[in-house]
């Protein structure tokens, strides 16, 4: 490799522009395709979240499309309160077909009242007969009822109450999975972690697909608490067999995106290669999101200009993700800082003009980023502000070695003296008496 090639391979623009790999465009999110990845309540909440975000960004067309799809999805269920809320948000802007349907609401509410009354009578009968399995099923049915009608707190209580009436390991797993589902919807990730742990302890009843679902739930809990390395590890353990089996919570594309970004932000190069690039299971998931796959390979190959292009193009759509939006900027900052550190690591000196070109920023802006990293002791270097050159501060290996040898000698001398003292005490049968 020629010297210039070596420099460009560490992030210069020439390599990224000469490669045939296309950069994704910043197209608007295809809401219909996105919503098609999910089912149930999460599909509706994700659409409403997109509508809220687009409302803040004055993207009216996208907002109304999300509300239209949410309206249609809600009418397939029984949550009349959420339906009324969406109708109010639409406010007649989608025409008469998407207005208030009072007849439907009354019919659903009337049917719900009959259903609730029936469930209460059945549960009271089960309690009178003291049949544990019937009582468990009664509470579980109540949980399903409340969940369908949007009363998530009541649904959680009903599911948890089944625990006292579980007679098999499978019953415990079912209770845990129901509690996890509702806790994710409520945003109570402490409960998610707790019930994931409970389910994992019931090893005899765990099927491979259930284990995969639990890893997804644990990954979301770690992501929410900003433990990105733990989140990455959980998502990387997810099997491609997940498929659409957990799309009431998460899609395989989400697993690949969350896992890939968290890993980039928290893993070192060795972990990145062993746990992502050389991981056949996660590679299969990455095939579902080629943009994330390419940016990971670009980052590992030190093609930072291309990697940052991918990240920049993905950002708008990632900000519409209900679980990831709060973490996008933090993850991006950590990934960029790691890229800056990796760029400077092999060199004794770096031309800031060339580095700024590789990272698509100004020399002044780059200087501030590097100053922060140097102050945080993440880069051992100093900046020549006049000539715009970064000089690495390499440790004096000779002096460090001498200091380490001297320390080892002192520790050895101390240990030998302690052993000789103990040997003499034993030889003379010395016993220390303690006054009471």
C-alpha positions in Angstrom: 0.0 0.0 0.0 1.3 3.4 -0.9 1.7 6.1 1.8 -1.2 8.2 0.4 -3.4 5.1 0.2 -2.7 4.3 3.9 -3.7 7.8 4.9 -7.0 7.7 2.9 -7.8 4.2 4.3 -8.0 5.8 7.7 -10.8 8.0 6.7 -9.8 10.2 3.8 -12.5 11.2 1.3 -10.9 9.6 -1.8 -11.6 6.0 -0.8 -15.2 6.6 0.0 -15.8 8.5 -3.2 -14.1 5.9 -5.4 -16.1 3.0 -4.0 -19.1 1.8 -5.9 -21.2 1.4 -2.7 -24.2 3.7 -2.9 -25.1 6.1 -0.1 -28.8 5.9 0.9 -30.9 8.9 0.2 -32.7 10.9 2.8 -36.1 9.8 1.5 -39.2 10.3 3.7 -40.1 7.3 5.8 -42.6 4.9 4.1 -45.2 4.9 6.8 -47.3 2.1 5.3 -44.3 -0.2 5.0 -43.1 0.7 8.4 -46.4 0.2 10.1 -46.7 -3.2 8.3 -43.9 -4.5 10.4 -46.0 -4.4 13.6 -49.4 -5.6 14.9 -51.6 -4.7 17.8 -51.3 -1.8 20.1 -47.6 -1.0 19.3 -48.6 -0.4 15.7 -51.1 2.3 16.8 -48.7 3.9 19.3 -45.9 4.0 16.8 -48.2 5.7 14.2 -49.4 8.2 16.8 -45.8 8.9 17.9 -44.9 9.6 14.2 -47.9 11.9 14.0 -46.7 13.8 17.1 -43.1 14.2 15.8 -44.2 15.3 12.3 -46.6 17.8 13.9 -43.6 19.3 15.8 -41.6 19.4 12.5 -44.6 20.9 10.5 -44.7 17.9 8.2 -48.5 17.9 7.9 -48.8 15.4 5.0 -46.9 12.7 6.9 -48.7 13.5 10.1 -52.1 13.1 8.5 -51.1 9.9 6.8 -50.0 8.4 10.2 -53.3 9.5 11.8 -55.3 8.0 8.9 -53.6 4.7 9.4 -54.0 4.8 13.1 -57.7 5.6 12.7 -58.2 2.5 10.5 -56.2 0.3 12.8 -58.1 1.4 15.9 -61.4 0.5 14.4 -60.2 -3.1 14.1 -60.1 -3.2 17.9 -62.1 -2.1 20.9 -60.3 0.9 22.3 -63.0 3.6 21.9 -61.2 6.1 24.1 -58.1 6.1 21.8 -60.5 6.3 18.8 -62.1 9.5 20.2 -58.6 10.9 20.8 -57.5 10.2 17.2 -60.7 11.7 15.8 -60.0 14.8 17.8 -56.5 15.0 16.4 -57.7 14.5 12.8 -60.2 17.3 13.4 -62.1 16.7 10.1 -59.0 17.3 7.9 -59.3 13.8 6.3 -62.9 14.2 5.3 -66.2 12.6 6.5 -64.8 9.0 6.2 -62.5 9.7 9.1 -64.8 11.5 11.4 -66.5 10.5 14.7 -68.4 7.2 14.4 -70.7 7.4 17.5 -72.7 4.3 16.5 -69.5 2.2 16.4 -68.3 3.6 19.8 -71.7 2.9 21.4 -71.8 -0.7 20.0 -68.3 -1.4 21.2 -68.8 0.1 24.6 -72.1 -1.8 25.1 -70.4 -5.1 24.0 -67.5 -4.3 26.4 -69.9 -3.8 29.3 -71.6 -7.2 28.7 -68.2 -8.9 28.3 -66.9 -7.4 31.6 -70.1 -8.4 33.5 -69.7 -11.9 32.1 -66.0 -12.1 33.2 -66.8 -10.9 36.7 -69.6 -13.5 37.1 -67.3 -16.3 35.9 -64.4 -15.2 38.1 -66.7 -15.0 41.2 -67.8 -18.6 40.5 -64.3 -19.8 40.1 -63.3 -18.2 43.4 -66.2 -19.9 45.1 -65.2 -23.3 43.7 -61.5 -22.6 44.5 -60.3 -24.1 41.2 -56.8 -22.6 40.8 -56.6 -23.1 37.1 -60.0 -21.5 36.4 -59.1 -18.5 38.7 -55.9 -18.1 36.8 -57.7 -18.1 33.4 -60.3 -15.7 34.8 -57.7 -13.1 35.8 -55.9 -13.7 32.5 -59.1 -13.0 30.6 -59.6 -9.8 32.6 -56.0 -8.8 31.7 -56.8 -9.4 28.0 -60.0 -7.4 28.3 -58.4 -4.4 29.9 -55.5 -4.5 27.5 -57.8 -4.5 24.5 -59.7 -1.5 25.9 -56.5 0.5 26.7 -56.6 0.2 30.5 -53.0 -0.9 30.7 -52.6 -0.4 34.5 -55.6 -2.6 35.2 -54.3 -5.1 32.6 -51.0 -5.3 34.4 -52.6 -5.9 37.8 -54.8 -8.7 36.4 -51.9 -10.5 34.7 -49.8 -10.3 37.8 -52.6 -11.7 39.9 -52.4 -14.9 37.9 -49.1 -15.6 39.5 -50.6 -16.9 42.7 -52.6 -19.5 40.7 -49.9 -20.7 38.4 -49.5 -24.5 38.7 -46.9 -25.1 35.9 -43.8 -23.5 34.6 -45.5 -22.7 31.4 -48.1 -20.7 33.3 -45.3 -18.6 34.9 -43.8 -17.9 31.5 -47.1 -16.9 30.1 -47.7 -14.5 33.1 -44.2 -13.0 32.7 -44.6 -12.5 28.9 -48.0 -10.7 29.4 -46.6 -8.5 32.2 -43.6 -7.6 30.0 -45.8 -6.7 27.1 -47.9 -4.3 29.2 -44.9 -2.9 31.0 -43.3 -2.0 27.7 -46.5 -0.2 26.6 -46.6 1.6 29.9 -42.9 2.6 29.6 -42.2 0.9 33.0 -39.0 -0.8 32.1 -38.1 -1.6 35.7 -41.0 -4.1 35.6 -39.7 -5.4 32.2 -36.3 -6.2 33.7 -37.9 -7.9 36.8 -40.2 -10.1 34.8 -37.5 -11.0 32.2 -35.4 -12.2 35.1 -38.3 -14.2 36.6 -39.0 -15.9 33.2 -35.3 -16.7 32.7 -35.2 -18.5 36.0 -37.9 -20.9 34.8 -35.5 -22.7 32.5 -37.4 -26.0 32.2 -40.3 -24.3 30.3 -38.3 -21.9 28.1 -38.5 -22.5 24.4 -35.9 -21.0 22.0 -38.4 -18.5 20.6 -39.3 -17.4 24.1 -35.7 -16.9 25.0 -35.3 -14.7 21.9 -38.3 -12.6 22.9 -36.9 -12.2 26.4 -33.6 -10.9 25.0 -35.5 -8.4 22.9 -37.3 -7.1 26.0 -34.1 -7.0 28.1 -32.4 -5.1 25.3 -35.2 -2.5 25.2 -35.0 -2.1 29.0 -31.2 -1.6 28.9 -31.6 0.9 26.0 -34.2 2.9 27.9 -31.8 3.1 30.9 -28.9 4.2 28.5 -26.9 1.1 29.2 -25.9 0.8 25.6 -23.3 -1.9 25.9 -25.7 -4.2 27.8 -28.4 -3.4 25.3 -26.1 -4.2 22.4 -25.2 -7.6 23.9 -28.8 -8.5 24.4 -29.8 -7.5 20.8 -26.8 -9.4 19.4 -28.0 -12.6 21.1 -31.3 -12.4 19.3 -31.8 -15.3 16.8 -32.9 -14.6 13.2 -35.7 -17.1 14.0 -37.4 -14.2 15.8 -39.1 -13.3 12.5 -42.5 -11.7 13.0 -43.2 -13.7 16.2 -42.8 -10.6 18.4 -44.1 -7.9 16.2 -46.6 -6.8 18.9 -43.4 -5.3 20.5 -40.5 -5.2 18.1 -39.5 -6.0 14.5 -36.3 -7.8 13.4 -35.3 -4.6 11.6 -35.4 -2.8 15.0 -33.2 -5.4 16.6 -30.6 -5.0 13.9 -30.7 -1.2 14.1 -30.8 -0.9 17.9 -28.1 -3.5 18.3 -25.8 -2.1 15.6 -25.9 1.5 16.8 -25.5 0.5 20.5 -22.6 -1.7 19.5 -20.9 1.0 17.5 -21.2 3.4 20.4 -19.9 1.1 23.1 -17.8 -1.8 21.6 -14.1 -1.6 20.9 -12.8 -2.9 17.5 -12.2 -6.4 18.8 -15.7 -6.8 20.1 -17.1 -5.2 16.9 -15.4 -7.8 14.8 -16.1 -10.9 17.0 -19.7 -10.0 18.0 -21.0 -8.3 14.9 -18.9 -8.8 11.7 -18.1 -12.4 12.5 -21.5 -13.2 14.0 -23.5 -15.1 11.4 -26.8 -14.8 13.3 -26.6 -11.0 13.6 -25.4 -10.7 10.1 -28.6 -12.3 8.9 -30.6 -9.6 10.8 -28.4 -6.9 9.4 -29.3 -8.0 5.9 -32.8 -6.5 6.7 -31.3 -3.0 7.1 -28.5 -2.7 4.6 -27.8 0.9 5.6 -26.8 -0.1 9.2 -24.8 -3.1 7.9 -22.8 -0.8 5.5 -22.2 1.9 8.2 -20.8 -0.8 10.6 -18.5 -2.1 7.9 -17.4 1.4 7.0 -16.7 2.2 10.6 -14.7 -0.9 11.1 -12.8 -0.3 7.9 -12.1 3.3 8.9 -14.1 4.8 6.1 -15.5 7.5 8.3 -16.8 9.8 5.6 -19.0 7.2 4.2 -20.0 6.0 7.7 -21.0 9.5 8.7 -23.0 9.9 5.5 -25.1 6.8 6.3 -25.6 8.1 9.9 -26.7 11.5 8.6 -29.2 10.0 6.2 -30.7 7.7 8.7 -31.1 10.3 11.5 -34.4 11.8 10.4 -36.1 8.4 10.3 -34.5 7.2 13.5 -35.9 10.2 15.3 -39.4 8.8 14.5 -38.7 5.6 16.3 -40.6 5.4 19.6 -37.8 3.6 21.5 -34.7 5.1 19.9 -35.5 8.8 19.4 -34.3 9.9 22.9 -31.0 8.1 22.4 -30.1 9.1 18.8 -28.1 12.2 19.5 -26.2 10.5 22.4 -25.4 7.4 20.3 -24.3 9.6 17.4 -22.0 11.7 19.6 -20.4 8.5 21.1 -19.9 7.0 17.6 -18.4 10.1 16.3 -16.0 10.4 19.2 -14.9 6.8 18.8 -14.3 7.5 15.1 -12.1 10.6 16.0 -10.2 8.5 18.5 -9.6 5.7 16.1 -8.5 8.1 13.3 -5.8 9.6 15.4 -4.6 6.4 17.1 -2.1 5.1 14.6 -0.4 8.3 13.8 2.4 10.4 15.4 0.9 13.5 13.8 -2.3 14.3 11.9 -3.0 17.2 9.5 -6.2 18.7 10.8 -7.2 20.0 7.3 -7.2 16.4 6.0 -9.0 15.1 9.1 -11.6 17.8 8.9 -12.2 16.8 5.2 -12.6 13.1 6.3 -15.2 14.0 8.9 -17.0 16.7 6.8 -16.5 19.5 9.3 -14.4 22.7 9.6 -11.0 22.8 11.1 -12.3 25.1 13.8 -15.1 22.7 14.6 -12.8 19.7 14.6 -10.4 21.5 16.9 -13.1 22.0 19.5 -14.1 18.3 19.3 -10.5 17.2 19.7 -9.9 19.7 22.6 -12.9 18.1 24.5 -11.5 14.6 23.9 -8.0 15.6 25.0 -9.4 17.3 28.1 -11.3 14.1 28.9 -8.1 12.1 28.5 -9.6 10.1 25.6 -6.9 11.2 23.2 -3.3 11.5 24.3 -2.2 14.4 22.1 -1.6 18.2 21.8 -2.7 20.6 19.1 -0.4 22.9 17.2 -3.0 25.7 16.6 -0.8 27.7 14.3 0.1 24.9 11.8 -3.2 22.9 12.4 -1.4 19.7 13.3 -2.3 17.2 16.0 0.8 15.6 17.7 0.4 12.4 19.6 1.8 12.3 23.1 3.3 8.8 23.4 4.2 7.6 26.9 7.9 7.0 27.7 7.9 3.2 27.5 11.4 2.9 28.9 10.7 4.9 32.0 7.3 3.2 32.5 9.0 -0.2 32.3 11.6 0.8 34.9 8.9 2.1 37.2 6.9 -1.1 36.9 10.1 -3.2 37.6 10.9 -1.1 40.7 7.3 -1.4 42.0 7.4 -5.2 41.5 10.7 -5.4 43.4 9.3 -3.4 46.3 6.2 -5.6 46.5 8.4 -8.7 46.4 10.7 -7.4 49.2 7.6 -6.6 51.3 6.1 -10.1 50.7 9.4 -11.9 51.6 9.8 -9.9 54.8 6.2 -10.7 55.8 6.8 -14.4 55.1 10.0 -14.5 57.2 8.3 -12.7 60.1 5.5 -15.3 60.0 7.9 -18.2 59.8 9.8 -16.9 62.9 6.6 -16.4 64.8 5.6 -20.0 64.1 9.1 -21.3 64.9 9.1 -19.6 68.4 5.5 -20.6 68.9 4.5 -17.1 69.5 0.8 -16.6 70.1 -0.7 -13.1 70.4 -3.0 -12.9 73.4 -6.0 -10.6 73.2 -7.3 -8.9 76.3 -11.0 -9.1 76.9 
